[in-house]
């Protein structure tokens, strides 16, 4: 597995609406695979012509954006207040290093809650839950300097590197850079494609599936496979029934989440391809959360939609963690599905 590419994707910065850095990596890696373009939303599209007769269109979607923040206010002492971009758990935000992306380059900062130090808290204050609005960024500047350097609307990302940890890979933005990586590697690994493959590195998924939905509203594809991470909660303190998937057990074949019920015939197709090629896999029922497939599914009167998931620990934190074998299983399963996709009949009959 190309760890260096996954590391580069994880460490690159790009909140919803500001995915330029990831766009460049995706375009570089998919150059020569198919016809490259970018639409007005910022989605990167790679089209590989189908070799079959009257080929169906298969859309593959993996989102480039990561959860982050946008500067909304700078006070006279130089502290910045931020608006969240994506679903943050306030408990996971405390005492983090961040980068504030200004016109003249990134500025280092500390994300801290506006509360007393532990030494000064009363017993009642110790139990108070944090709120996203309690947080500010200390950039080490006075008010005048900060207001000249930083503009309202500047994006903020977490400052965390990507590293190996045994068979695991941990870093920021594995949601969804691990799956952008999977899409790239699978499109390189596919040996044939009777369907037209439309790989779409999408934008603004974390704030409402916007890039994928926009693309699919303008192009009537025949089926879509979204690539995203899913919960892997087999950690201390969480009962088995809430674990969803398990690390190291292979690609997760999604049955449903809160954004869609995957097309049953696509679910069966992926299961058959996985079994035929002896690719490790597991089934997934996710009680909350959604993927690009949920946005695409509702276009053009309904599009058969499915999500191939990568188990991930600690989602929406700076320590998002995947298992290298699961990542490889997703690459293998997607590549083999592409080769077999023309055989899929996802219609219903009376």
N, C-alpha and C positions, 0 to 999 in steps of 0.2 A: 504494500500500500504506500502511496506517495504522501508520507507524513508531512514533508516540507510544504506541499501545496495546501493540505488541510490546515497546517499551522499558519500559513500566509493568509488564508481566507478567514480564519478565526481572529487573527490579530488586526486585520484590516478594519477600518471604521466606516460605519454607514447606518445612520438612523433612518426611519421612514422619511422619504422625501429628499434624502441626501445620500444616495447609494453610489455616487460616482466612483469611489475607490474600488468597490467590488465589481462594478460594471467593467472596469479595465481588466481585472484579472479574468473574469469570465470570458470576455471577448478574446483575450490572448490565448486562453486554453482551448477555446472552441474554434479558433481560426483554422480553416482547412477541413473541418468536419462537415460543415454545411454553409448555407448562405446566411450571413450575419446581418442583423439590422437592429435598430433601437426605435421604439415608438415614442409618442409624445408624452406618455406617462413615465418613460424611463426604463421599461422592460427591455431586456436583451433577448432577442429571438434568434435561434439557430434552426434553420430549416434543412432537413435532409430529405431529398426526394425519394418517394417510394418506388420500389422496383416492380411492384405488382401492377396488375391491370386495374384501372380505376381505383387507385389506392385510397384507403380511408386515412383520415387525419388523426394522429395521436398527439395530443398535447401533454407535455411533461412540465410540471411547474415546481420550482423551488425558489423560495423567497430570499432576497439578498439582504433585506433590512434586519437590524437588530433593535431590541428595545433600548431606549436611551432617554434623553431629555432635550428640552429647548429652553434657552435662557429667556425669562419673561420679565425680569426686573433686576436692577443693580442699585443697591442702596448707597448712601453717602460714605459708608465705611469700606466700600469695595466688595461686599458680599453679594453673590448672585443668587437669585431665586429661580427655580426651574419648573417647567411644565413637563409632566411625564409623557413619553411617547411609547405606548405599550403598557402591558400589565405588570406593574411593579408591586412587589410585596414590601411594604415599608420596613419590615424586620430585616430584610436582606440588603438594605441600602446603607446601613450605618458604617462610618469609618472606612469608606472606600476612596481609592484614588481614581480620579477622572481626568479626561482631556476635554477642554473647551475649545471647539474648532472655530477659530477666528479667521478673518480675511487675511491676516498676516501669518497664520500658522497656528498649530495647537498650543494651548496654554495649559500647564499642569494645575490641578486643583484637588481639593479634598472635599468630599461629600459628607456632611456632618449634620446631625439633628440639632435644632435650636433648643437644647435642654441643658439643665445643670449637669455638671460632672457627677459621677456616682457618689463621690464623697459628700455631696451637698444635698442629695435627695432624701426626702422624708419617706417613711414607709408607704404612705399613700401614693406618692409620686413614682416610686419604684415600679409599681404594677401598671402604670398608665401605658396604654398601647400607643405606638408611634403612628404618625400620619404622614403621607407623602408631602403635605404642605409644611411640615415642620422642618424640612431639610433646606440647607443652603450650601453654596460652594465657596470655600475660602481659596482664593487664587493668589494670596500673598501680596495684594496690591491695595493701595489706598483708593478712595472713591473716585478721585479725578482720573487717576491712571486707568482704573478698571473701566470707566465709562468711555474712555478714548479707545481702549484696546478691544473691548468686547461689545458687541451689538446685540440688541434684542433679536431673537430668532436664531442666534448661533447655536449649533448643536453640541450636545455633550454625550460622550461615550465613556464607558468604563475602561480603566487602564489596567489590563491584565494580559499576561502572556499565555501562550499555549504550550503544554508540556505533556510528555508521556508519564504515566504512573502505572507501572506494570503493564498489563494488557489494555489499560484504559488510557484515554486521551482527554485531557481536561483543559478548559479555557473559557473565555467569554464567547458568546455568539455562536455556539454549536447549533443553536436554534437561530438560523437555519443553515449556517455555513457548512455543517457536516453534510447536509442534503444537497446543497449547491455542488459540493465536491462529488457526491454520489452521482448526480446528474451528469456532470462533466465526464467522470470516469466511465460510466455506463455507456454514454454516447461514443466514447472512444473504443469501448470493448465490444459493442454490438458487432456481430459478424455479418448480418444481413438485415434488411428491413423492407418488407413488402408494403408496409404502411408508410405514409409520409410522417416523419418524426419532426415535431415542432417543440424543441426545447426552449422553455421560457424561464429566464431568471427574473423573477417578478419583484416589484417594489411595493412598499406600503402594506404588506400583509399584516403586520403587527397592530395596525390601527384600523383594520376592517377589510382585509382581503381585496384591497382596491386595485392593485396592479393586475392580478390574474382576472378579476371580474371585468375590468376594462378591456383587456385583450380579448377575452372570450365573447364579449358583447359585440365585437366587430368581426369576429371570425368564427364561423360555425364548424367547430371541430366535431369529430365523431365520438371521441372519448377522451377523458383526461385522467392522468395519474399525477396526483400531487405528492411531493416528497416533503416530509416534515418529521420532527422529533416527536416522541411521545413519552409519557411518564414511565419511569422505571423506579419504583418506590420500594424496592426490596432492601430497606435500610432499617436500622433499629427504631422502634417506636411506631411502625406502621403495620397494621394487621395484613395478613396475606390477601384478603379480599379487596384491599385498596392498592395493591402493588401494580396493577395494570399489565406491565411486562417485566421481564427479567433480563438483566445484562448478560450477554454472552450466549443467549439462547437463540439468536438469529434475528432476521428481519421480521418486523411486525406487520401482519396483514390485518389492516383495520376493517372492522365490521361497522362501527359507528363512532361518532363523537357528537358534540352538541351542534355542529354545523351541517352534518349530513349523515344519512345512512348510506353507506357505500353500496353501489349497484351489486346485488347478490351474484349476478353472473360474472362480474369482474372479480369479485372475491373468490369465486370458485375457480376462475381462470388462473389467478395468481397461485392458488393452492396447488393446482395441477402442475403448473410450471415448476413450482418449488419442489414438489415431490418427484417429478420426472427427472430433475437435474440434481436431486439430493442436496438441496440448499437448505440450511438450517432456517427454520421459521417458527413463528408463534402467532397466535390470534390475539387481537386487541379490541377491547371495548373500553372506550374512554368516556367517562361520564361528563366531562366539561372540557372546553377548548375546541378550536376549529382549525381548518386548513384551507388553502386555496381551492381545494376541490369543492368546498361548500359554496364558494362564490361562483365558480364556473358551472356547477350543476344546474343552476336556475336559468341559464341563458338559452335563447333560441328554442323555447318550449321544452327544455330539459335535455341535458347531456349526460350520458353514462359517466359516472365519476367514482373515483377510488383514491385512497391514500395509502402509500407504502411508507411505513413509519420506522424510525430508528430509535430504539430505546435510549433514554437519556436520564441521568440522575441530575437533580438540583436545577431543574428548568427555571428560567428567568432569574438566575443569579449569575455571579461572575465565575462560578465554578461548574458550568455545564459540562457533563462528563459522559462520554460514549465509549463503547467497547470496540476495539479495532475489528474483531471478528464479526460483530453486527454490521458495522459499516461495510465490510467486504461482502457480507451476505446480501445486503441491499443492492450493492453494485451488481453482483452476479445475477440476482433475481430480476432486477430491472432490465439488464442487458438481454437475458434470455426471454423475458416477456416481450420486449420490442421485437425480437426475432419471430415470436409466435403470435403477435397481436392481430395479424390479419385473419387468424382463424376464429377470433372471438365473435360470437353472435349475441349481442346484448339487447335484442329486441324482445318484446312480449307478444304473446298471441292469445286470442280468445278461444 
